[in-house]
Every structure is written in structure tokens, then in C-alpha cells.
Amino acid sequence: MRCCLGKTTFSSVRIAFLAALTLLLSGWSTCSAVVDFNSCQGSVPRPRIISLLPGTIPGDAESVLLTANGSGFAPQSQIMWNGNALQTTFMDSSRLQATITQQTFASFGGSAGSSVQIAVRSQGAVAVLGCPNGGSSATLVLVIN
């Protein structure tokens, strides 16, 4: 009689708990099992912003679609304009978009001939010890013509 459990992976998250179980069956056979347990399911990675598209925007534009490119973006990630959260659309884990209008300038700063600080912020719902829980990316400068 043979009894063995294969390796079961519940997630691709690196943190795993490995447990070895040895059973003695009928005094002559043993069984071993290795099981991975995901302890960081639902955690949010720290976002990383790499570039902005466009890299400069006109100060007199009615509306400009700003795309933040990077990695580690989650559905709750927000583009930050001078530290203020913009209404952000999650495209995928490497792209976020926000529409910049004259109201953005009036509310959060910026005018022709100046620049603003752009970052991405992600916040996890529940903090789990030892697991990523979002945070803020580095800041990029967006030039306003």
C-alpha cells in the first residue's frame, strides 16, 4: 500500500510554510507529504513608477490623459499629484491612467512653466506581518509647458 501527497501550491507568493508528515502504515510503509501554505494572499506589492506619458503637458489644455507606467500596480493604486490622489483608472499591473484638467491645476497646483511631483500610492486592506502592504513609489517630475 502506498500513500503519498504531491506538492500542492496555493499561490506563487514566496512565503511558504513547509511541513513534512510521516505516517507509519501497517508497520511496513511510510508516506511523506510536502504542502505550501500562502500566508500573504491578498497582499499589495509596493508600486514602482518608471515613466509618465506624456512627459510634459500644456498648461492651457482642456484635458490630458496621463499614463503612469511601472510595476506592482493594483486596482486600488492611485496616481498622486503633488501628494493629492487623483481619480485613477487601473489598466493593469504596469499601467494607471488619470485625466488632468484645469480643475486639477486649480485644486492641486501646477501652471504653465512649472512642474509637479507624480507618484503612485497603493494601500493593502489588511496588514499581514512579513507581507508587502503597498506603499508609495518614488516621485517623477511632470513638466507643465
C-alpha positions as CSV (number, residue, x, y, z in Angstrom):
1,M,0.0,0.0,0.0
2,R,1.4,3.4,-0.9
3,C,0.2,6.8,0.4
4,C,1.8,10.0,-0.9
5,L,0.6,13.6,-1.3
6,G,2.2,15.6,-4.0
7,K,3.4,19.2,-3.6
8,T,0.4,21.5,-3.5
9,T,0.9,25.2,-4.2
10,F,-1.8,27.6,-3.1
11,S,0.0,30.7,-4.5
12,S,3.1,31.9,-6.2
13,V,4.0,34.0,-3.2
14,R,7.5,33.2,-1.9
15,I,6.5,32.9,1.7
16,A,5.5,29.4,2.4
17,F,5.3,27.0,5.3
18,L,6.7,23.6,4.6
19,A,5.5,20.7,6.7
20,A,6.7,17.1,6.5
21,L,4.4,14.4,7.6
22,T,5.5,10.8,8.1
23,L,2.9,8.2,8.7
24,L,3.5,4.6,9.6
25,L,1.0,2.4,7.7
26,S,0.6,-1.2,8.7
27,G,4.1,-1.3,10.2
28,W,5.8,-1.5,6.8
29,S,5.1,1.6,4.6
30,T,5.6,5.3,5.1
31,C,4.1,8.3,3.5
32,S,5.6,11.8,3.2
33,A,3.8,15.0,2.2
34,V,5.1,18.5,1.4
35,V,2.5,21.3,1.4
36,D,3.0,25.0,0.7
37,F,0.7,27.4,2.6
38,N,0.3,31.0,1.3
39,S,0.5,33.4,4.2
40,C,0.5,36.6,2.0
41,Q,-2.6,36.1,-0.1
42,G,-4.3,39.4,-0.9
43,S,-1.2,41.5,0.0
44,V,-0.4,44.5,-2.2
45,P,3.1,45.0,-3.6
46,R,4.9,48.3,-3.3
47,P,4.3,50.2,-6.6
48,R,7.2,51.3,-8.8
49,I,6.8,54.1,-11.2
50,I,9.1,54.2,-14.2
51,S,7.8,56.7,-16.7
52,L,4.9,59.1,-17.5
53,L,3.2,59.5,-20.8
54,P,3.2,62.3,-21.9
55,G,6.3,63.5,-20.2
56,T,5.2,67.1,-20.5
57,I,1.7,68.6,-20.7
58,P,0.5,72.0,-21.8
59,G,-0.8,74.3,-19.0
60,D,-3.7,75.5,-21.1
61,A,-5.0,72.1,-22.2
62,E,-8.7,71.3,-21.5
63,S,-8.0,67.7,-20.8
64,V,-4.9,65.4,-20.9
65,L,-4.8,61.6,-20.3
66,L,-1.8,60.9,-18.1
67,T,-0.4,57.4,-18.1
68,A,1.9,56.1,-15.3
69,N,4.0,53.2,-16.4
70,G,5.7,50.9,-13.8
71,S,5.1,47.7,-11.9
72,G,3.3,46.5,-8.8
73,F,0.2,48.4,-9.5
74,A,-3.1,47.1,-8.0
75,P,-6.7,48.0,-8.6
76,Q,-6.7,50.3,-5.5
77,S,-3.5,52.2,-6.7
78,Q,-3.8,55.9,-7.2
79,I,-1.8,58.4,-9.1
80,M,-0.6,61.2,-6.7
81,W,-0.3,64.8,-8.0
82,N,1.8,66.9,-5.6
83,G,0.7,64.4,-2.8
84,N,-3.0,64.5,-3.7
85,A,-4.8,61.4,-5.0
86,L,-6.3,61.7,-8.5
87,Q,-9.2,59.7,-9.7
88,T,-7.3,56.8,-11.2
89,T,-8.2,54.1,-13.7
90,F,-6.4,50.8,-13.2
91,M,-5.4,49.4,-16.6
92,D,-3.1,46.5,-15.5
93,S,-0.3,45.9,-13.0
94,S,2.0,48.1,-15.1
95,R,-0.3,51.0,-16.2
96,L,-2.5,53.5,-14.5
97,Q,-4.3,56.5,-16.0
98,A,-5.8,59.8,-14.8
99,T,-7.4,62.7,-16.7
100,I,-5.7,66.0,-16.0
101,T,-8.0,69.0,-16.4
102,Q,-7.8,72.7,-15.5
103,Q,-9.6,71.7,-12.2
104,T,-6.6,69.5,-11.4
105,F,-4.3,72.6,-11.6
106,A,-6.7,74.7,-9.6
107,S,-7.2,72.1,-6.9
108,F,-3.7,70.6,-6.6
109,G,-1.3,73.1,-8.1
110,G,0.6,73.5,-11.3
111,S,0.6,76.1,-14.1
112,A,2.5,76.8,-17.3
113,G,6.2,77.0,-16.7
114,S,6.1,74.9,-13.6
115,S,6.4,71.2,-12.7
116,V,4.5,68.8,-10.3
117,Q,5.5,65.7,-8.4
118,I,3.9,62.5,-9.6
119,A,3.9,59.2,-7.6
120,V,1.8,56.1,-7.2
121,R,0.3,55.0,-3.9
122,S,-1.1,51.6,-3.2
123,Q,-2.6,50.5,0.2
124,G,-3.5,47.0,1.2
125,A,-6.7,46.4,3.1
126,V,-5.2,44.2,5.8
127,A,-1.6,44.2,7.0
128,V,-0.1,40.8,7.5
129,L,3.2,40.6,9.3
130,G,6.1,39.9,6.9
131,C,4.0,40.6,3.8
132,P,4.1,43.6,1.5
133,N,1.3,46.1,2.1
134,G,1.6,48.6,-0.7
135,G,3.2,52.0,0.0
136,S,4.3,54.8,-2.2
137,S,6.6,54.8,-5.3
138,A,9.4,57.2,-5.9
139,T,8.4,60.5,-7.4
140,L,8.8,61.6,-11.0
141,V,8.6,65.2,-12.2
142,L,5.9,66.2,-14.7
143,V,6.7,69.4,-16.6
144,I,3.9,71.8,-17.5
145,N,4.5,73.9,-20.6
